[in-house]
Amino acid sequence: MTPVAPGKTATVALGPGGGTRVIVGFSTPSDSAATGEQAQANTPASSAPATTLLPVAARTFVKFTFFKLDPAWRRRSEEERAADKAEFLAACEDFAEDRSLRAYSTVGTRGDTDLLLLSQSPTLDDLHTFHVVIGQSGLARWASVPYSYLAMTKPSPYSEEESIRPEICTSDRKYLFVYPFEKKREWYRLPLEERQRIMADHIAVGRRYPEISINTAYSFGLDDQEFVVSFEGDDPGEFLDLVQELRGTESSAYTLRDTPIFTCISLSVGKAIDALDGAAVAAVHPALAKL
């Protein structure tokens, strides 16, 4: 599905029988009148009259899915493991053709997960279908999902600089640090002006670490946590120092939960999958494949 940019309207036509909607044009409010006849002319003759959707804010659904492989899978033959991985990879590549998908390895950084897929789409149905498809792959039959977090993007009420983004975690930084987050109820009973004052100090600390990028997604009513917070950086030590300094801020006193914390290594989907059985390492160090 093609997202509608903020401030735009999408002209769509219903397919035969009122089925699939086909976007036939985008316009701003100022030029919609001028282009209305042209859009109508471009509408397929077999379809029903075009419908103009009102401008909507471009929010994005964000899904963090952590996988843990059964150790028995690594005892399967090399050919069987390759086939399992190929099915999983094909599902990922199909989703990523027109949607956002990032992969991270947690092999060696967590004992209870091996792989993180971060999938994003403007529609929840996309994420549902994607997870149905990967669940049918050979690799998924040997995997469990010990952690799963659903959220959406939206503007921050505390930072005017943070506008709504159609996608999070877009940098090329090497590491991603992720955790679910919840505030105490007392926090929400504070006046907005007081919360903004407290968060101003919190944000000021973060700005002292410009090489660390923060991504906040919101889960109110969608999942158990209130937020999913993810930080991108190239130096884990910098992130450690940032989190330690934030512990002393006033806002920290209102934290209810900020664990588990995942340290994730950014890789291509293929390399992250190969890390599950050491194929990527074996390709670079053939001697290790015999161990």
N, C-alpha and C positions, 0 to 999 in steps of 0.2 A: 504494500500500500504506500502511496506517495503522500508524505505529510504536507499539510498546508502551512506555509510560513506565516508567522504573525503579521497581521495587517493585510493579508491577502484573502481573497475569496476563491473558492474552487467551483467551477461549473462542471457538473457531472451529469452523465446520461445513464439511465437505467438500461441494462441489457435486456434482451428478449425475455419476456415473462417477468420483468421486474427483478432480475437477478443481479449479476455483478455490476457494480458501478464503475464506469469508465470516466476518468478525468479528461475533459476535452479542453480545458484552458484554465489559466490563473489570471487574476486581475486585482488591482487595487481599487478601493472605493471610487477614486477620482476618474479612473478610466473604464469602469465597468459599463457605463452607459454607452460610451463610444464604441466599445467592442462587443456589445450584446448581440447585434445582428450578425457579426462575424462568427461568434461562438455558436450561434444557432445554426448558421450555415455549415459549420464543421461537424455538427452532431450527426451521427449515422442515421440514415433515413429510416432504418428498420427499428430504431429505438423509440422509447417514449419521449415526451418533451423534457428538455433539460431542466435540472433543478439547481438553484444557486444556494450554496451553503453559506451561513453566516461566518464571518471571520472567527477563528478559534485560536486560543493560545496553544503553541506547539509543545505540549508535554510529552515526555517519552517514558515508557515503561522500562525498568531496569531490573534484570534478573541475575543474581549471583548464585551459581550452582556449583557446589563442591562435590567432587567424586572421590571415592575411595575404592581401589581395586582389591579384590580378593587375592591374597598371595598365591592361591592355587593357579590363578591365570598365568602367572609367570612360568609355571611348569608345563604349560602347553607347548606344543612344537612351535618352532619359529614360523612355519607356514600358517598355522592356525592363528597365532597372534597377529601376524601381518594381515590376514583376512579380517580379523576382528577390528583392527585399527582402521583398515581401509573403509569399512562400512561406516564407522563413526566419523571419519574424516569427510567422507562424501556428504553426510548429512550436514556437517558444519559448513562445508564449502557452499552447499546449496542455499543455506540460510544467509550466509555472508555475501551472496551475490548482490543483494540490494538492502541489506540491513547490517547493523553493527554487531560484530562478534570479536571478542578479544579472548585470548587464552593465556593462562598463567600456570606454571608448575609450582606445586608445594612439596615436591619430593625433597626431603632433607630439611625442610623448614617446619613441617608439622607431622606428627605421627598419625593423625587421624584423617588426613586428606592427602590426595596426590595431585589433583587437577582442579582448576577453577575455570569455568566458562562464564564470561560476562556477556550476556546477550541483551540487545536493546531494540525496541521497536515502538512505533507510535500506537500500536494496537496490541492488546493482551492476547487476542486470538493467535497472533503470529508466534508469540512465545510458547503458548500452549501447544500449537502444532509442531514447533521445533522440538520440544521436549518429548512429544509422542514419537517423533521420527527417530531421534537419537536413542530413545528407550528400546527401539526394536533392533538396534545394531548388536553385533556380536560382542563388542566390548562392553556395552551397557549390561549385558546379561551377567557379567562378572563383577559389576560395580554396584556400590550403594551410594546414597546421597546423604551424608551425615549432616550437612548444613545447606540451607537454601534460604535466600533472602530476596523478597520482592519489594520494589519501591518505584517511585516516579520522580522525575525532575520537576522542580518548581522554583520560583524566585525566593531568595532568602529574605526574611523580614528584618534582618539585622545588618545586611551589607548592600548598599546601593550599587556597589561595583559588580555584584554578582547578578547578572541578568539570566533569564531562562535560557537553557542550552538544549539543543536537540540531541546531544550526545555527551556522555561523560567519559573520562579516562581516555583521552585522545592523544596524549603526549607519547614521545618515544623513550621515556625514562624506563630504567631497567626494572625497577621494583614497584610493586603495588602493596600497600598496607591497608587491610580492610577489617572493619569490625561493625557489629550492630550497636546501636546506641539508644539509650533511653534517659529521659530527664525525670526527676522527682516531680510529683504532682504540685509541690509547693512552688516550683518554677513557673507553672502556668497561672498561678494565682497572683503573681507579681504583675503590676501595671506594665504595659508594653514599654513605656519610657524607661522604667527601671531595668527591664530585661535588655533593652538596647544599650543602656549604660554599661551593664555588666559584660555584655558581649563585645563592646568596643575594646575593652582591655584584652579579652580573649583573642580578638582578631588582630590586635596590635602585636601580640606575641607571635602569631603565625607569620606576620609580615617580616619578622626578623629572620625568617628562613625562606628566602625567595626561591630556592631550588626545590622546595617541596610544594607540590600542587595539591589542593584539597578539592574533593568532589563530594557534595552532600546530596543524597537522595532521600526522599520522604516516604515513610511507610504507614502513616496513620490510617488505621482501618483496613489496610491491605495485608499486613503481616504482623507477627507478634511484636517486633521492635518498632520504634518510632522513626528511626533514621537508619540508613546504612552510610557510613562514612568511609571514604577511600582516599588515600594519599598516594601520590606518585612521586618518586624520587630516585636518584642514582646512588645515594649514600645512606645505608641503613643507620649509620651512626648519627647522621643529622636528624633523622626522624626520631631516634631514641632521645636525643637532646630536646627536640621540640616537645615531645610528649611529657618528658620529665619537667620541663619548664611550665607546661600548661597545668600540671598538678597543683601548682601554687596559686593559680588564678582564682578569683572569686566564683567564677562560673563552675569550676570543678566541684564545688561543694553541693551543687545541684544535680550531679551525675548519679543516676541510679544503676546503670549497667553500661559497660563499654568492653565487654568480652563476649566470646573469644576473639582474639586478634590473630589475623592471618598475614604472614609475610610471604608474598607471592613473587615469583620471577617471571617477567614478561617474555613470552616466546611466541613464535608462530604456532598456529594450531597443530601443524604437523610435528614440529619439534616438541611441543608439550606432550603430545600423545606418545612420541618415541621415548620420552623420558620415563614413561610408565614401566618399560621393560629394559631400559638402558640401551636401546637401539641407537640413539643419537650419540651416546658416549662411545659405544663400540665402533661406530663408523669412524670416529676420530682416533680412537685407541684400540685397534683390532685385538691386541693382546688381552684386553679386559674381557672380551667376549668369551674367552676360554675359561674364565674364572668360575 
